[in-house]
């Protein structure tokens, strides 16, 4: 065989070998995908995961199945997603906890969410809300609640949605900045924590605006302050903790879709395109209706934003000196 003939033959063989890969790439996705939610059903992350799964599935032409894998403050589900086959069929509904807090609380030499997960798209940002049950205790505002906590150290039952959660960090930051001492009562998720508050078992609770908002609007709970340093559109009458006199207080909780960094670039681009199309006017309205603030970050800015935010949460977690269960 001549050199030219051999070269042509080898080129033809290479084309034949590449053809299946190109075809498989073009066919993505050709089966259902899964969205791992690393928290129990009923909470804000579960809600965001189901909204994202439904919308992305519509634009991908395949069902996106939500799979709740709770435990270790979201770390179990995040690790499952990070170590899944990097083919684009497994995504994670991530949070600031999975990316920035858990590496401090659950150090794991085999898994680093900042290394092993990459952004598909940001979905929403929201504050936690300090709420009370006015049938148990009805302070006029956050200032009055803080004054009582100062006057009665170690007597106020202050709930959270879990040890190491953003709810717990909200409380730890408040007690540190305002010089308070409270009794921390952790629950395993938002649903049982809110149920305990409604039942009158707690004095105060930090809970995400997405899950506390409906109870505030319905009058079951009273919102005293939010953890962001600006008021939000869906709860405009609730002041910030800065307004309540806690200088320097700011904490917000984001939700976004992540996948593995080893996913092929064309597949990642397909997922990002589907996510971007999902964040249409109807989705933005649904997010606001669920007491969250839409958070839209262009794909080229997403990873730097995630890295910077993770570092900020690492500092918050270390400063708060909290420990996992």
N, C-alpha and C positions, 0 to 999 in steps of 0.2 A: 504494500500500500504506500503510495507517495505521501510526502509530508503534508501536502495540501489536502489530499483526500482524507488522511488521518485527522487533520485539524477539523475538517468539515464534519466527519463522523463523530468526533468527540463533542463538537459544538451541538450537533443534533441530539446526542445522548444527554448532554447537560440540559438542553431545552425540555426534553421529555421528563427528566427528573424534576425540573423546576415547575413543570406544569401543574402537578397535583398540589404543590404548596401554594401556588398562586390561586388555584381554584378554591382551596380550602380557605385562604385568606379572604377572597372575595365573597365567600359564602357566609362569613361570620355575621350574625350568629345563626346556627342551624339547629339549635336545640334550646330549651329553657335555660335561663341564667338564674343565679341565686344572689340575693341580697342578705348578707348576714347582719342582723341587728344584735349587738352584744349586750342587750339589756332585756328584761322581761317584757311581755306584752302589756300594753296599756299606758306606757310612759311616753314622754315626748320623743325620744329617739325611735321608738317603735312607730309612732305616728309619722315622723319624717321619713322613716324607711319605707313605709307603705305608700306614702305619696310619691316618693322617688321611684319605687319599683313599678307602680302603675303607669306613671308617665313615661319612664324610660322604655318599658316594655312596649308601649304603644309606638314609640319611634324606632325601636329595634325590630319590631315585627315578631317578637317572641315574648312569652311569659317570663316575668322576673319574679321568682318565688321568694318570699320573705322567710328567713330562718332565724328564729330567736335562739341565740347561744349565750345565755347570761352567765355571770359569775366573775368573781375577782374584779369588781368595779369596771367590767367591760373588757378586761384583759383576755379572758378565755376566747370570746368571739373574735377579738382582734387578731389573736395569734392564729386561730383557725383560718381566718381569711388571708393572713399574710403568708402562711405556709401552704396554701392551696395551689393547685396546678396553675401556673401563670399563663393561662390561655384566654383570659378575659371573661370567663363564665362565672367567676366568683368576685363579688364586690362586698364592701363593708360600708355600713352607715356609721362613719366615724364621728368622733367628738373631740373637743379639747381634752377630755379626760383620757381617751385612748391614745392620743398623740403626745400630750404634754405632761399629764399628771401620773399616769400609770408607770412610765419608765422610772419614776422616783419611788413609787409605792411598791412596785413589783419588778425589781430588776431581774432580768432573765438573759443569760449569756447567749441563748439560742434564738432570741427574738428581740428586735428593736423596732418599734412601730415607725420611728422616723427614718429608719433605713429600709424597712421591709414593706412599706406601704407608700403609695404615691397618689396624688389627687386626681380625681376625675372631674369633680366640680363641687363648689360650695353651694349650700342650699339656704340656710337660714342662720340668723344670729338672734339671741334673745337674752334677756336678763333672768335671773332668779328673782322671785318676789318674796319679801318677808310678809307672811300672812298670820292672822290670828282668827280664832273662832269667837265672834263677839258674844256668843252665849256663854262662853267660859271666861273670857277676859276681853274687854273692849277698850283698849287705849285709844285716845283721840287721834294719835299720830305716832310716827316712829320716835320722835323726841321723847314722848311720854313713856314709850316702851323701853327705850334706852335708859331713861332716868330710873325706872323701877329696877332694871337689871343691875344698875350701879348700886342702888340702895339695898338690894337683896341678893348679894353674891351667892351663887351656887344653889339658888332656889327655883329659877325659871327653867321649865322643861322645854328645851329647844330641839325640835326634830330635824332630821335630814333624810334624804332619800337613799343614804348609804354612806358607810365610812369611806372616806377618800373621794366621794362624789363632788361635783361642783357645788351642790347644796351644802355639803359639809365644809368645803373650802370657803363658801360665802360666809358661813357662820364663824369659821376660824379667823377669817380676815376681819370681820366685824368685832369680834371679841379682842383681837390684838390691837386694832386701831383705836377702839373706844375704851380699852381697858376694862373689859367685862369678864365675869365668870358665870358660866351657865352649865346646866346639865345637858350633855349631848345625848339625844335618843335617836340612834340610827335605825332606819327601816331598810328593807331590801327592795327598793324601787319606789317610784312615785306613787303608784296606786295604793299600796298599804300605808304610806306616809300620809297621803291626803285623807284616806279613810279614817286614820287615827285622829287627824286634826278635826275632821267633821264630827267624829264621835265625842270630841271634847277631851281627848287624852293628852293633849299638848297645849302649851302656852303659845309657842311660836313655831313657825316652820319656814324654811327657805325651800321654795319649789319653783320649777321653771314656769315662765309666763304662759307657755302653751298648755300646761295641764292645770295650773291654778287659775288662769284667766276666766274660764267658764264659771267656776265657783265664785269668783269675785263678782262677775257680772250678775250672777244669779242671787247674790246676797248671802250665800252660805258661808263664805269666808270674806274677810276684810283685808285688803291690800294696804300695807303700811308704807312700804318703800321698795324700790327696785335697785338692783345691784349695778346697773349701768350708770355712767355719769351723765346721761341724758335721758329725758323721758321718751317713751315709745308711743307710736301712733295709736296702737290698739288699747292702751291703758293710759290715756293722757292725764288723768287726774291723780295718778300715783306718783309721788315725788321720788327723787333719787335719795340715796343715803348721804350723798354730798349735801343736798339741800337740807337733810336732817341734822347736819352738823358734823358728819364723819368725813373729815378732810382726806382727800387722796383715795377715796374708795371708788374702785371701778372693777367690775367683773362681768364678763358676758360669756355666753355659752353658744358655740356654733355646732352645726350639724352639716356634714358633707359626705359625698360618696368617694371612696378610695378603692384602689386595687393594687396589684403587685407591680413593682417597677420593671420586672422582667417580661411583662406582657408585651407582645410585639407592637411596635409603634403604630402600624396601621389599625390594629385592633383597639389600642388605647385611643387613637384619634376617633374611631367609630363610637366608642363609649362616650367620649367627651362631646362629640357632635350630638348624640342622642340626649345627653344630659342638658346641653345648651338649649336644644329645642324644647326640652321639657320645662325650662324656666321661662315660660311664656306669660302673657298678661294674666291668663286664667290661674296659673300656678302661683304667681305673685299675690294675687288676690286671695287664694286659698291660704297661703302662708300668713298673710296679715289677719285673715279671719280666725286663724288659730293662734293669735297673740304672739306671733314672731315677726322679726324684721328680715325681709329677703336679703340675702348676701350673695352678690354676683361678683365673681372675680375672673377676669379673662384667663384662659388656660396658660398663657405664657407667664403670667404673674403668680399662678397658683402655688407652685412649689416653694418659691422664695417666701411667700406669705405664710405657708404652713410651717416652714422651718423657723421663721421669726416668732410665730405665735407659740410653737412648741417650747421654744426657749423661755418665753415669758411665763408659761405655765409651769415649767420646771422650777423657775425662781419662786413662784407663788407657792407651789407645793412644798419646797424646801423651807421657805420662810414660815409656813404654817406649822411645820413639824408634825404633821398628822401621820398616823400609821394605819395600815390596812387591818381588817378584822383578823 
